[in-house]
């Protein structure tokens, strides 16, 4: 991996605040300005809403660029643009005017086109009433194409990032259709992968596919000039399923009560008991921590695992007024406890103020 490896959490946070965050703020602000100029009022509303409520997705993803400071000005714009596409489309599928899976599938072609340098752009709004975004989505796709093309070993990771992107898109299509159809679609989809992931439950596999951080890890790996396919497999195996699964299951855990009230799909709710939920989440923590030992720059990836646990469990939704979530979170913090996790937990509390 290009650049000096990260050795401790202080060094990681220094790089993030000194080198990554300033670039992230510039890029995010520019996309926010562009979102505010979208001509169609519904598309503009959803783009701004996604950026107002989900900026932390870009902030978390951009942390990966701290591994390779020589490529910060490539990786941060790439990660911000790709995550902005993801969050914008999530809002269009979840909070907007359509329940049409054909529409959702067409929108998400943008996520695969973004990973294919030189690929022609398509009419992503073809099956949607609202169409005029002033070039917002096309510009995001083009930015990603330009940045991935500049990564020295991108051809070595491209096949796998496209596969991960397609799985992400499949999930978004299946989980956003009519409520009475989505579980059946997800179960039928899972049957295609059950034999490859016998250690997972169906809802856990779905959660794994909902994370973009495995793609970001491979973007960073692609900065290595002499990257071997075997290195890609090692990183991918750690992220898919363990680190990606932990990421999204924690996200669903803190939203458990909110989703129950709103009638939204929540994969943690499919566990048979709070005890099973706690045991399975702890299993993901243990597997994620074990899997990073074989990775290049293992300290960085171990910090990512600790940071995920700390970040999500520092959320204001984790409190005594929601005893189910609080009890599970308390046990996870105990079992995942370390000075590093505590460090990130305290930092997350300060960031959220």
ABEGO torsion letter per residue (X at the ends): XBEBBBABAAAAAAAAAAAAAAAAAAAAAAAAAAAAABABAAAAAAAAAAAAAAAAAAAAAAAAAAABAAAAAAAAAAAAAAAAAAAAAAAAAAABABABAAAAAAAAAAAAAAABBGBBBBBAAAABABABAGGAAAAAAAAAAAAAAABAAAAAAAAAAAAAAAAAAAAAAAAABBAAAAAAAAAAAAAAAAAABAABBAAAAAAAAABAAAAAAAAAAAABAABBAAAAAAAAAAAOAAAAAAAAAAAAAAAAAAAAAAGBBBAAAABABAAAAAAAAAAAAAAAAAAAAABBGAAAAAAAAAAAAAAAAABAABBAABAAAAAAAAAAAAAABBAAAAAAAAAAAAAAX
